[in-house]
């Protein structure tokens, strides 16, 4: 009996030693992750450095995967000039394996997105966007809701979740066939349900770990579709790698529906961090951290250099000169172009009005993306101001439609949030910078604008906060707007035709000009042809006084 006990003890010790050896010699699984790159490939960590770092890990273990969580192909000149192609080529060279769709992946239209998906050597994962159009042709056909990767005996599932906000933060028209929206973005309970269904599905297929690749973010205005909302309503997920809110979260835990901790991380934006998720299969340890590689892969560096040479020569040529700096934000008020009249807003709206010859011009504050600095002005600077490639449109619009648009654009301006000087704030990308108009906003009146489920304007249902609206100019004088009169209105296809920022009041109007000149070309032509190539302090040293916000 004693002998048998000794034998059993020795066997247990041997078995324990084998398990210890196995655990100490385990091969960890590395998932490298980025988010919200916004074409910022040369500002912080580079694609060649990411590629080199991935290769260094692969020299130690085959268990390495590189993923991106959306908003990669838009945000800088390199994306605008190529309509997303150059960023995709860079990501191909860097060795990405999976990516998901951020809202800005759609900024070049769904047809172009389909082309970009085909160009990509990596796989786009999409579990939350569905298509029900009659044509059957959609970029979704080339995506997967999830992928299960086998790392030795360990299976890891990746599931893609994109934000419902895409429907109104991109261009609604892109998602339509005829008069019908043919793309659905899961939101609220439907979001939780569809992700849970795929989590259950991959678990049944033997997934040992489940990772959500998310473009949902943690901004309060995104509730109930925030990534943390999703985690709290589902079970069976180990990790959520996030995007959209540009948050810098190296590692934290969020409890799921069963109270179990889920690892959460988000890297910020513009490649200021490279995220690294490490899974130790035998010890079941999971951790996330940021790394900042600097050594670059020479082959990938050569690809980036070739791309740079293709477009930089043209965009860096000076086209004008500015005596003044025209900012889009201030330290005190934040992004002023989204909540008040700005000098750069006046300039951009003047450009639309002058080039089109329309009575009135609108430019949405969210479409003015960068300062115009004093000194030489090149194409690159202009494109950074208007990076989206929107096209000039001119339509007939009634005074009432214009009044509704001003009301919709000012709905977020509010007095309960002020800076130290009492100036009203409250951002909206749909805030209107104008030419040919002047008007007053009374923020003490709550907005009575009504929107539908997609965030589109329906009506103004109560007292209006827009007062004293006049049509004219600083040179010719002003007359009160006539709600029943038709005016010619210039803006771009995003706003007038595609219901961008929820503007529905112009979509069925008669168009005199239909998608003609690029927005950045409008600005270039105005500065060179109408201003003689010089933005003077006399003309644009101060706002024109077109928008008054009552205190």
N, C-alpha and C positions, 0 to 999 in steps of 0.2 A: 504493500500500500504506500509505504514511504517512498519506495523507488518510483512508483507511478506518479506520485505528487511531484517528485523532483523532475521527472521527464516533462510533465505538463507545464511546470514552472519554466523550464528551459525553453520549451516551445513558445510559451507566451512571451518570454524575454526576446527570443529570436524574431517573433512576429512583430513585436514592438520596435525592435531595432530596424527591421525592414521598413516599417511605416515611417520611422524617423528618417531613415536614409532617403526614402522616397520624397518626404516633405522637404528635406534640406536640398535635394537635387531637383525639385520641381522646376518646370519651365513656366514662368509667369506669362500672362497674356497682356499685351500692351495695346491699348486703343488710344491713338493720338487724335485730338479733336480741335477744330477751329469753328468759329462762328462770326457772323457779321463782318466778314473781311472787307466788303464794300470796295473791292479793287485796291485795297491798301497793301499792295504786294511789295512795296519798296520803302516803307516808312518805319517799320519795326522789325519783326522777324520776317525773313524772306522765304519765298518758296524754295529756292536752292538750299537754304539752311534746314527747312523742314524735310526736304528730300534726303539730305545727308544724314539727318538725325534718324530718320526711318531706316535708312540703310545700315546705320551703326547698330541699331537694335536687331535688325534682321541677321546681322553677323553673329549674334549671340543666340537668337531663337527665331524660329519661323513664325511665331505667333504674334504678328504685328499687323494692325489695321489702322488706316488713316481715314477720318470722316470729317465732313463739314456740315454744319447745321443751318445753312441758308444765308441769304443776302450776300452772296459772293461776287456776282457778276455785274453789279451796278454800284455807282458811287464816285467814280473817278473817270477822268478823260479816257483812259484805256478801255473802259467798258462802253462808254458812250460812242466812241469812234467806231468800234467793232460790233456794237449791239450785242455784247456779251461774249463774243467769240474768243478774244484774246484771254480773258480770265479763264475760260474753259480750257484753252490750250495750256495755260500755265498750270492749272490743277492737274491736267493729264500728265504733264512733265513731272510734277511733284510726287505723283504716285498715289493720288486719292483712290480709295476703294468704294466709299459710299458718300452720298450727299442727300440733303433734303431741300425742299423748296421753302425759301423765305418769301415774304410778300414782294420783295424787290426783284426776285427772279422773273416776275411777270411784267416788269416795266417795259419790256420790248414787245409785248403781246404774246398770246398763247401759241400762235403759229411759230413765232421766232423761238419761243421756249422749246417747242417740239424739235426745232432744228438744233438747238443747243444740247438737248438731251441726247440726240443722235450723235453729236460731236464728242460727247463725253465718253472717256474710257472707263469711267466709274459708273456705278449704278445709283440711280435716284430712287429713294424709298419714299413711299407715299401711302399712308393708311387712312388719311382723313379727307382727301379731296376726291370727289366722285363726279362722273360725267354722265349725262343722260340726253345728249343731243342726238338729233336724227342722222347726222352725217356719219357718226361712228368714228370720225377722225379726231384724235386727241393725243396730246403729249402723254396723257395718262397710260396709253397703251404700251408705252415703253418704260413704265415704272413697276415697282413691286411694293406691296404693303410692308413686307419684311424680308429679311434674309437671315438664315441660320448658318453660322460659320462654325466649322469643326476645327478646334485647336487640339490636336491629338484626340484624347477621349472626351474632351470637354466641348459642349455645344453652347454657343452664345448666339442669342437672337437679337437682331437690330430691327427696330420698328420706327417708321418715320411719321412724325406728327407736325402738321403745318397750321399756321394761325388762321382762324376764321376772319380776322381783320383784313386779310388779303383782299376780300371782296370789295371793301370800300377804301382801303389804303393804296390799292393799285388802281386800275381803270376798269370800272364795271362793264363797259362795252366789250372789253376783251373776253368776258365770260358769257357772252350772249350769242345766240344764233337767231337772227330775226329780232323779235321783240321779247324773247325768252332767255332768262339766265339758265344756262345748261350745265353749270358747275355748282356743286354744293360743297361747302366747307363745314365740316362737323363742328358743332358748338354746344356748349353746356352739357346736358345729359347725353346727347347724341355723341359728343366727343368722348366722354367717359366710356360709353357703351361700346363704341367701335374699337377703341384701344383695348378695353378689357377683353373683347372677343378675340383679338389677335394675340394678346398675352396668353389667354387660355389655349389658343390653337398651337402656339409654339411650345408651350409647356407640354401639351399632349404629344408633340413631336420629339420630346426629349431634351428641350433646351434646359441647360443647367443654370444659365444666367440670362436675364432679359434686360436689354438696354433700350431706352426710349431716346431717339434722336429728335429733339424738339425745337420748333421755332414758335414758341408760345410766349416766353418771357415771364417776368415776375412783376411787371408794372401794374399798379393798382387799377388803372383804367382798362386793363385787359380782362379783369374778372367778368364772368366765371371761367374764362378760358386760359387762365394762367397755368404755367407748368405745375405750380404748387397746388392749384385747384385739381388738376388732373391726378396728381399723385394721391391726394387725400381722398379721391373717389374710386380708386382702383386698388387691386392687390396683385401680388405676384411679380412686381418689377423690382429689380435690384439697383438700377442706376438710371438717372435721367440727365442727359447732357443737353444744355439749353442754348437759346439764342433770343434775338428779337429785342430785348430790353437793354442790350449792351452792358449788362451787369458784369462786374468782376467778382466772381465767387469761386475761389479755389476749391473749397470743399465744405459742404454742410449736409445735414441730414434732415429729411422731411418725412414725417410719419404717413404711411399709407392708410387705406381704409380699415386695416386690421391692427393698426398701431405699430407696424414694423418699419424700421428706418430705411429710407431709400437714399442712396448717395446722389447728391445734386452738385452740378458745377456748370459754370459759364465763364468764358474767357475774356469778355469785354468786346472790343472791336478793333478793326484795322491791324490784326495780327500782333497786338501788343502782348499777348501771351499765347503759348502753345500748350493746350491741355494734354495731360497724360493720365489716363486711367489704367491702373494695374490690377489685374485679377490674379490671385494666387489660388489655383484650383484646389489643392489638397488641404490647405489651411482655411479656405473659404474667406480669406481676407480680401477686401476691396478698398482701394484708395485712389484719390485723385490729387494731382499736384500740377503746378505750372513749371514748364521748362523754357529756357531761352537759348536755343542753339544758335551758334554764330558761324561755325564751319560750314562751307557751302559745297554742294555737289557741282563740279565744273560743267557737266553736261547740261544740267538744268539751268545753270547760270547762262550758258550759251543760248539756250532757248529764249530766256527772258531778254537777253541782250538783243537778239534778232527781232523780237516783238517790239522792243523799245525803238529800235532804229526804223521800223516800218512807219510808225506814226508820229514820233516826236519831232522830226524835222519840220513837218508842216505845222503842227500845232504851236510850236514855240516861236514862230515868226511874229514880230510886233505888228499889230494892226491899228493901234491908236495910242493915245496918251491921256492920262487923267491927272488933273491938278489936285484932286482931293481923294481921300479914302472914303468909300461908301460901305459901311458895315451892315451886317444883317442881325447883329446882336450886340448887347452891351453887358457889362458886368452887373449893372443894377437891375435891368429889366429882362435879361435873357434874350431870346430870339424875337427881337422887336418886330421883325418883318412879319411875324405871325400874330401880332396883337395891336399894331398901331401903324400909322403912316411912317414910312422911312424914305430917305433920299434915294436909296437904290430901288425901292419900290416905285417911286415916281419915275425914275429913269426907265425902268423896264416897261411900265405901263405906257409912258410917252412913246417908247419905241413901237409898241403894238399899234398905238393910235396913229402915229405918223406914217408908218409903213403901209397900213391898211386904208387910211383915210376915213376911218369910222368915226361916228359921233362920240362913242364911249369905248374905253378899253379896260379890261380886267386882267390882272395877273395874280394868281393865288400865291400867298406868302410861302407856302410849302414848296413852290416851284422855283424859288430864289434861294439857292443853296450855298452861296459863298460870297464873301466880301469882294469888292472891287478895290484893289489897293492903288494908291497914288503911284504915278510913274508910268513906264511903258506897259501897255495892255496887249497881251497876245491872245491867240485863239484858245489856248489852254485856259486862261483866266475866264474867258467868256463862257466856255463850255462848262466850267465848274459852277458858274452862276446858274446856267440853264442846262443841266446834264441829261435831261430825259428825252430830248429829241422830239418834243411836241411840235405840232404843225399849226400854222396860222389858219384860223377860221374866222369868218365874219358872217353874222346872221342878223335878221331883223328881230328885234325884241321889243315888247311893249314896256312902257314905263312901269307897269305893275310887276312884270317879270323881273325887271332890274331891282325894284324895291324888295321883292322876295329874296333875290340873290344877296343883296346887301344884308338883309335880316339874317339869312342863313350863315353868311360869312362872319357875322359879328356875334354869333350865339355863345361863344366861349369867353368873350371879353367880359370881365366882371370886377366889381369894385372890392369885393370881400378879400381879394388877394391884391396887395399893392406893394410897391417898393417903399423905401423910406420917404419918398417925396410925394406919395399919394397917387402915383401914376397907376392906371388900371392895367392889369395883365390878364393872362388867361389865353394860352396858346391855341391856335387852330391852323393847320396847314391850309385850310380853305379860306382863311382871312384874305379879304380882297384889297390889294393895292390898285389904285384906279387912276385913270386919266379921262378928262372930259366930264368929271363928276366932282362934287364935294358934298359931304354929308356929316351928320352928327350922330354919335352913339351915346345913348343914355344907359350905362350899365346898371343903374339902380332898378331898372325894369327887368324882371326875369325873362329870359328868352321863352317865347311861346311857340317856337318852331317844332313841328311834328315830323318825325322820321318813321319810315317803315322798318321791318325786321332787318333789311339789308343796309340800314343806315342812310337811306336815300330820303331827300326832302319830299314831304307830302304837302304841307301847308303851314301857314302862320295862323295859329288858332286863338290868339289873344292880343293883348296890347303890344304894340311894336316899340322896339328900342331905337330904331332908326328914325331920325328926325331931320327936317330942313334939308331935303335933297334937292340939289340944283344941277343942271346940265349946262356945260359951256367950257370956258377956259379962263386962265388968269389974264390972258390978253384980250379976249372978246367980251368977257363978263359972263354973268350967270343968270339963268332963268329957272323957275321952279319946274321940277320934272312933272310931266303929264302922264298919269297912269294909263291913259287910253291911247297915247301916241306911240307910233312905231319909231324906234331909233335903230341905227346900225351899231352893232356891238362886236368888237374884236376881242378875241382871246385865242385859245388853242383847242384842238380836238379833245384833249383830256377833259377840259372843263365844259365846253359847249356841247360836244357830241357824245362823249364817253361817260358822262355823269361822274367824273372825278370829284372826290371830296363830297359826293352826294348831291351835286347840283343837277336836278332833273328838269328845271323849268325851261331849258332851251333846246332840249334834244329833238323836239319835233318841229322846230322853227324852220323857216326858209333860209337857206344858206347862200350868200352871195359869193363867198370864197370858201372852198372846201379843201382843207388840208394842203396848203400851198408851201409856205416857207418854214424851215426849221426855226424854233424859238431862239437858239443862239445866233443863227444867221440874221434874224430880225434885229437883234441887239447890235451885232457887228455893223449891219447896214445903216442903222440909225446913227451910231456913233461916227462912222466914217462919212456917210453921205449927208446927214442932216446937221451934225455938229462939227463937221470939218475935221474929224479925227481927234478932236480935243474935248474932253469933259472939263468944263471950266468951273471954277469956284463961284463965279457969278451966276451960272445957270443951276448948278447942283451943289451949292454950299450949304443949303438948308432945305427942309421940307417945304412943300408948296402950300401947306395949309388946307389940304383937301379933306382930311379926316379929323374931326374934332371929337374928343372923348370927354364927356362931362365928368367933373370931379365931385 
